[in-house]
Amino acid sequence: MKDIIRIKSMISADVEMLLNQQIKKEAYSSSVYLGMASWCDRNGFDMSADYFFKQAEEERHHQLKFFKYVLDMGGSAVSPEVTNIKNEYNSFRDVFEEALEQEVNITQSIKNIAARCQKEQDFVTLEFLNWFFKEQREEEYKARRALELFDVIGEEGTGRWEIDKHVGKISYTSETE
């Protein structure tokens, strides 16, 4: 029976495995952002907490997109266990540095899936991944802009308060949209 299902699947076992790993990475990202939101909230950075709550929701949405895609393609999507979520950070800036690192890692992971799809000539999955590349461009941009606020505004005096205030206003606009 397993062989019949695999024959009916539109994705290879390797691509399915990579997509399931990505589902776990997106779930992990969502949880990381919840941890960041919690830290920001506890430390009085309300706008940043809201920003990270929204990021957590977006990552959960990405997780579900991957999950449903695997199912739609005849594969077996796996609901991941997420552990080892950090809830403490050394500084306000540290939270944003880790957020950028998280987004860069997700982008690289999606690139790795795309490379595998290219090798297998899985053009359907490549087309599916295009949405995520656009999304990651936006996510990395917002993370970089938030981190730039620390250099532009500085953290002295009311700096962190100003940074927090501006984080809520970060948006992404592209000339191609």
SEMILUM-93417 format. One line per 5 residues: their letters; for each residue x, y, z of N, C-alpha, C. Coordinates in steps of 0.1 Angstrom, whole numbers, always signed. Each point is the difference from the previous one (the first is absolute). Layout:
! SEMILUM-93417
a	X:Y:Z:X:Y:Z:X:Y:Z  ...
//
This chain:
! SEMILUM-93417
mkdii	+8:-12:+0:-8:+12:+0:+9:+13:+0  +11:-1:+8:+8:+12:+0:+6:+3:-13  +3:-10:-8:+6:+3:-14:-11:+6:-9  -12:-4:+2:-11:+6:-9:-2:+15:+4  +0:+3:+13:-1:+13:+4:+11:+9:-5
riksm	+13:-5:+2:+11:+7:-5:-1:+3:-15  -4:-10:-8:-2:+2:-14:-10:+11:-3  -10:+1:+8:-10:+10:-2:+4:+14:+5  +10:+0:+8:+5:+13:+6:+7:+8:-11  -2:+13:+0:+6:+8:-11:+14:+6:+5
isadv	+4:-4:+12:+13:+4:+4:+8:-12:+4  +13:+1:-1:+9:-11:+4:+1:-1:+15  +5:-12:+4:+1:-2:+15:+10:+10:+5  +11:+4:-8:+10:+10:+5:-6:+14:+2  -8:+4:-10:-7:+13:+1:-10:+0:+11
emlln	-7:-11:+2:-10:-1:+11:+7:+2:+13  +12:-7:+1:+7:+1:+13:+5:+14:+2  +5:+7:-10:+4:+14:+1:-11:+9:+4  -12:-2:-6:-11:+8:+3:-5:-2:+14  +0:-13:+5:-3:-2:+14:+10:+6:+10
qqikk	+12:+0:-4:+10:+7:+8:-3:+15:+0  -4:+6:-11:-4:+14:-1:-12:+3:+9  -10:-9:+0:-11:+1:+9:+4:+2:+14  +10:-8:+4:+5:+0:+14:+7:+14:+2  +8:+4:-10:+7:+13:+2:-9:+12:+1
eayss	-11:-1:-8:-10:+11:+1:-7:+0:+14  -3:-12:+5:-6:-2:+13:+9:+6:+11  +13:-4:-2:+10:+5:+10:+1:+15:-1  +0:+6:-12:+1:+14:-1:-12:+7:+6  -12:-6:-1:-12:+6:+6:+2:+0:+15
svylg	+5:-11:+5:+2:-1:+15:+11:+10:+5  +11:+1:-8:+11:+9:+3:-6:+15:+1  -8:+3:-10:-6:+14:+0:-9:+2:+12  -7:-11:+4:-9:+1:+13:+9:+3:+12  +12:-7:+0:+9:+2:+11:+5:+14:+0
maswc	+3:+6:-12:+5:+14:-1:-11:+9:+4  -13:-3:-4:-11:+9:+4:-1:+0:+15  +1:-12:+6:-1:+0:+15:+11:+8:+7  +12:-1:-5:+11:+7:+6:-2:+15:-2  -4:+4:-12:-3:+15:-2:-11:+5:+9
drngf	-11:-8:+1:-11:+4:+9:+5:+1:+14  +7:-9:+5:+5:+0:+14:+9:+12:+3  +7:+4:-11:+9:+11:+2:-5:+14:-4  -13:+1:-3:-6:+12:-3:+0:+5:-14  +4:-8:-9:+1:+3:-14:-13:-5:-7
dmsad	-11:+8:+2:-13:-5:-5:-1:-1:-15  +5:+10:-7:-1:+0:-15:+8:-11:-6  +11:-3:+6:+9:-11:-5:-7:-13:+4  -6:-1:+11:-8:-12:+4:-10:-3:-11  -8:+10:-3:-10:-1:-11:+6:-4:-13
yffkq	+11:+6:-4:+7:-4:-12:+4:-14:+0  +5:-6:+11:+4:-14:+0:-12:-9:+1  -11:+4:+6:-12:-8:+0:-5:-1:-15  +1:+10:-7:-4:+0:-15:+9:-9:-7  +13:+1:+3:+10:-9:-7:-3:-15:+3
aeeer	-3:-2:+13:-3:-14:+4:-12:-5:-8  -10:+8:-2:-12:-4:-7:+3:-2:-15  +9:+8:-6:+4:-2:-14:+7:-13:-2  +9:-3:+10:+8:-13:-1:-9:-12:+1  -10:+1:+8:-10:-10:+2:-8:-2:-13
hhqlk	-3:+11:-7:-7:+0:-13:+9:-7:-10  +13:+3:+0:+10:-7:-9:+0:-15:+2  +1:-3:+13:+0:-14:+4:-12:-8:-6  -12:+6:+1:-12:-6:-5:+0:-1:-15  +6:+10:-7:+1:+0:-15:+8:-12:-4
ffkyv	+12:-2:+6:+8:-11:-3:-7:-13:+3  -7:-1:+12:-7:-12:+4:-10:-4:-10  -9:+10:-4:-10:-3:-10:+5:-3:-13  +11:+6:-4:+6:-3:-13:+4:-15:-1  +7:-5:+11:+5:-14:+0:-12:-9:-1
ldmgg	-11:+3:+7:-12:-8:-1:-6:+1:-14  -1:+12:-5:-6:+1:-14:+8:-7:-10  +13:-2:+2:+8:-7:-10:+0:-15:+2  -8:-5:+10:+0:-14:+2:+10:-5:+10  +7:+9:+7:+10:-4:+10:-6:-1:+14
savsp	+8:-3:+9:-4:-1:+14:+7:+12:+8  -8:+9:+4:+5:+12:+8:+1:-5:+14  +10:+5:+7:+2:-4:+14:-1:+12:+9  -8:-1:+10:-2:+11:+10:+12:-1:+9  +8:+10:+1:+13:+0:+7:-1:+2:+15
evtni	+9:-5:+8:+1:+4:+14:+11:+11:+0  -4:+10:+8:+9:+12:+1:+5:+1:+14  +13:+0:+2:+6:+0:+13:+12:+10:+0  +5:+3:+12:+12:+9:+2:-2:+14:-5  -11:+6:+3:-3:+13:-4:+6:+10:+11
kneyn	+8:+9:-5:+6:+10:+9:-10:+11:+4  +0:+3:+13:-9:+10:+5:+7:+12:+6  +13:-1:+1:+8:+10:+6:+11:+5:-10  +2:+13:+0:+9:+6:-9:+9:+10:+8  +12:+2:-4:+10:+9:+7:-4:+14:-1
sfrdv	-6:+4:-11:-4:+14:-2:-11:+2:-11  -5:+12:+0:-11:+3:-10:+6:-2:-14  +12:+4:-3:+6:-1:-13:+2:-15:-3  +4:-8:+10:+2:-14:-2:-12:-7:-6  -12:+4:+5:-12:-6:-5:-1:+2:-16
feeal	+3:+12:-4:-1:+3:-14:+11:-6:-9  +12:-1:+6:+11:-7:-7:-4:-15:-2  -6:-6:+10:-4:-14:-1:-12:-1:-10  -8:+10:+0:-12:-1:-10:+6:+0:-14  +9:+9:-3:+6:+0:-13:+7:-13:-4
eqevn	+8:-5:+10:+6:-13:-2:-10:-11:-3  -11:+0:+7:-11:-10:-3:-5:+1:-14  -2:+13:-5:-5:+1:-13:+10:-4:-11  +12:+4:+2:+11:-4:-9:+1:-16:-1  -1:-6:+11:+0:-15:+1:-12:-6:-8
itqsi	-12:+6:+2:-11:-5:-7:+1:+2:-15  +5:+11:-4:+3:+3:-15:+9:-11:-5  +11:-2:+7:+10:-10:-5:-6:-14:-1  -9:-4:+10:-6:-13:-1:-9:-1:-12  -8:+10:-3:-8:+0:-12:+8:+0:-13
kniaa	+11:+6:+0:+9:-1:-11:+5:-14:-2  +3:-7:+11:+4:-14:-1:-10:-9:-6  -13:+3:+4:-11:-8:-6:-1:+3:-15  +1:+12:-3:-1:+4:-14:+11:-6:-9  +12:-1:+6:+12:-6:-7:-3:-15:-2
rcqke	-6:-6:+10:-3:-15:-2:-11:-1:-11  -10:+8:+1:-11:+0:-10:+6:+2:-14  +9:+10:-1:+6:+2:-14:+7:-12:-5  +8:-7:+9:+7:-12:-4:-10:-11:-4  -11:-1:+6:-10:-10:-3:-10:+4:-11
qdfvt	+1:+13:-4:-9:+6:-10:-14:-1:+5  -1:+3:+13:-14:+1:+7:-4:+15:-2  -5:+3:-11:-3:+14:-3:-13:+5:+7  -9:-10:+3:-12:+4:+8:+4:+5:+14  +9:-7:+7:+4:+4:+13:+8:+13:-1
lefln	+9:+1:-10:+7:+13:-2:-9:+12:-1  -11:-2:-8:-10:+11:-2:-6:+3:+14  -3:-10:+7:-6:+2:+14:+9:+8:+9  +13:-3:-1:+10:+6:+8:+2:+15:-3  -3:+4:-13:+1:+14:-4:-7:+10:+10
wffke	-12:-4:+5:-7:+8:+9:+8:+3:+13  +7:-11:+4:+8:+1:+12:+12:+9:-2  +6:-1:-12:+12:+9:-2:-4:+15:+1  -11:+3:-6:-5:+14:+1:-3:+3:+15  -6:-9:+7:-3:+2:+14:+12:+2:+8
qreee	+10:-8:-3:+13:+1:+8:+7:+12:-3  -1:+5:-12:+6:+13:-3:-6:+11:+9  -13:-1:+1:-7:+10:+9:+4:-2:+15  +1:-12:+4:+3:-3:+14:+14:+4:+4  +10:-3:-9:+13:+4:+3:+1:+16:-1
ykarr	-7:+6:-9:+1:+15:+0:-5:+6:+13  -12:-5:+5:-5:+5:+12:+9:-2:+12  +6:-12:+0:+10:-3:+11:+12:+9:+0  +5:+2:-12:+11:+9:-2:-3:+15:+4  -12:+4:-4:-4:+14:+3:-2:+2:+15
alelf	-5:-10:+7:-2:+1:+14:+14:+0:+7  +9:-7:-5:+14:+0:+6:+7:+13:-3  -2:+5:-12:+6:+13:-3:-4:+11:+9  -12:-1:+6:-5:+11:+9:+10:+1:+12  +6:-10:+4:+9:+0:+12:+12:+9:-4
dvige	+5:+0:-12:+11:+8:-4:-4:+14:-3  -12:+2:-6:-5:+13:-4:-4:+8:+13  -8:-6:+8:-5:+7:+12:+9:-1:+12  +6:-12:+2:+9:-2:+12:-9:-4:+12  +6:-6:+9:-7:-5:+12:+0:+9:+12
egtgr	+8:+10:+0:+1:+9:+12:-12:+8:+2  -2:+4:+12:-12:+8:+4:-13:-7:-4  -7:+7:-8:-13:-5:-4:+1:-9:-13  +12:-3:-4:+3:-7:-12:-8:-13:-2  +0:-8:+10:-7:-13:-1:-15:+2:-1
weidk	-5:+10:+7:-14:+3:-1:-3:+5:-15  +8:+8:-5:-2:+5:-14:+1:-12:-10  +10:-9:+2:+1:-12:-8:-13:-8:+0  -4:-2:+12:-12:-8:+2:-12:+6:-7  -1:+13:+1:-11:+8:-7:+1:-2:-15
hvgki	+12:+0:-6:+2:-1:-14:-1:-14:-6  +2:-10:+8:-1:-14:-4:-14:-3:-5  -10:+6:+7:-14:-2:-4:-3:+6:-13  +8:+9:-5:-3:+7:-13:+8:-6:-12  +8:-10:+2:+8:-6:-11:-9:-7:-9
sytse	+1:+3:-13:-8:-7:-10:+10:-2:-12  -5:-8:-9:+8:-3:-12:-8:+4:-12  +7:+8:-9:-6:+3:-13:+10:-3:-10  -5:-6:-11:+9:-4:-11:-5:+7:-13  +10:+4:-8:-3:+6:-13:-8:-9:-9
te	+2:-13:+2:-6:-10:-9:-14:-4:+5  -5:+5:+11:-13:-3:+5:-11:+9:-6
//
